């Protein structure tokens, strides 16, 4: 036990009932506060004045704290007779020792005693921290309590000065007949492998017996399953790596299986469960049915010791507003944690996962099934089979998530929408991010809306970077996916020879926003604007933002000869969308702009204008250019063939476009070269030169490399597209234009 004494000076009293203008909770006024460091700041219990307005009543004097309520810095007159005062957060006590302690104070030396004056934690003045039949505050190692002061002057008969001495006591065990409280004023208990008086040796016993909200767990190994059915219960370990919950055997918790920690109304009644919720039909209830609320698990390691009978580390069902913080779940037979799941059911909402790790779990990291409104901020999933993070439901936000080594998907979004992944890292998984079956009871993809947002995320070294699939009746034609502003493992973007691929399943037409990608990892990479036009493969772009892309790229038979042909078409409809077919040139030896402008290397493709085309043909060519310092640029140039402008020829033929001449600023006159090169930037697409042509090597340097070439069709005003492209030739190589 360690004791500290300090003086509480109760100053001159004025007329009965006069409150004055001192800064206190019941009648507060703003005051400036001078905060100094307590002389015993390195002691077992460190005391200091608070930084609040009420801190002006506390001061440091000869290694003691003195409380003086005679006046305030604003000239208050002190305390009145026959009055009750409550001053929140006057000073603070911190446990700087090596084990949890229980702290209280007793007063002596004046006309007021423990029934008239007491300390209390936080703003909970009903918690009288004076031992006896009242409370003591539980202070885990490193924790601080904000101490308030309650004063009742009704026993005083006259004004004057009261000088009292308060003895502050601390004990490693709960004093007899006292009730522990936590620093916020809620009931508390301590669990230890070697419990002192009033403490517990079992976490589950504490859950069952404590009529309160906070259970502190000292470092140790606890071989038990936990079953939690109580609201507003916090289980907080002394340290994450030191408190290990490790069941040596697993019993079935409920109808859904065996878990290490269960947050669920269907648990034993002594653990807060509802005995009426036992039959299978209850589990299949709809969203909106929540039975357990406000549970917090903090600073714990939950180890399943690779027991195949263990379904999960943490299992939550029909729970809301719960928090998992600074927790490790590892070595579980099937799932690391379930955000409300069990045989395809879950129904949770508004959970928070913060600084959580899932490691070496057999069938996955985290599953939130038919659950809504999760906030995940700081999550690592390492080497978990199945899906690293499986998100079913709506309105989830995932931030600072790292997933690697998952056999199926790093992150899967399914059966929901309005979900966001940001500031994260997804690598070395079967598929980095999988999106399928988006739609739920409350989310129905609609044109012009975004259901999934992926931003500021590094996606690399996966089998596939991003896959948009389909399932059941979900055709995803109205699905909006915003995937702009990410790093795909290469400065040349997704689908490049070096980057992760984006794959869209056959038969669906989602709206994918790829306006930019990053040319390096998040934090060091810069955005490449216009990226959606030059992603290798077939690209459709919703320029008018209506959520519908009526322009597309399809495979076609050669209208005149045999061969593979990309057909950019709007199927006879007038639209303002764009579509391109993009080819990455030889990644091992890309041509330079100097080689293209001096005639050393050619760049030519063939095009054919169909009968339904209105407007330009062959229309735009898009180039991804890399400067010698690695900076990427996307530029484009428009060509309108005079002979075919608005009037397809009677003798339909394939024509050639000499792009290398346009790069040199010397286009073919017959191609109606009344347009100049433009570059995509954050501000738009400004011109790079005059209408009679611009030499791109002058803009970016002779040694700048041409990475990707895309041919396409579209317009910012209504246009009907019907143009075919084939045989891109560069430096002796011939490339086919992709159609998917």
PyMOL commands that set and color helices and strands:
alter all, ss='L'
color gray80, all
select helices_A, chain A and resi 25-27+53-57+203-209+269-271+280-283+531-534+593-597+642-644+659-663+669-671+696-700
alter helices_A, ss='H'
color red, helices_A
select strands_A, chain A and resi 2-10+45-49+58-61+64-68+84-95+101-108+117-121+135-139+144-152+162-171+179-181+188-191+214-217+220-222+226-228+234-237+243-245+259-264+292-293+296-307+312-317+319-320+323-332+335-338+352-359+364-368+375-382+387-392+397-404+409-414+419-422+425-427+431-436+452-455+458-460+464-468+480-482+502-504+511-513+516-518+527-529+537-541+552-557+564-569+578-584+603-609+618-626+632-640+655-658+678-679+705-714+722-730+733-735
alter strands_A, ss='S'
color yellow, strands_A
deselect
rebuild
show_as cartoon
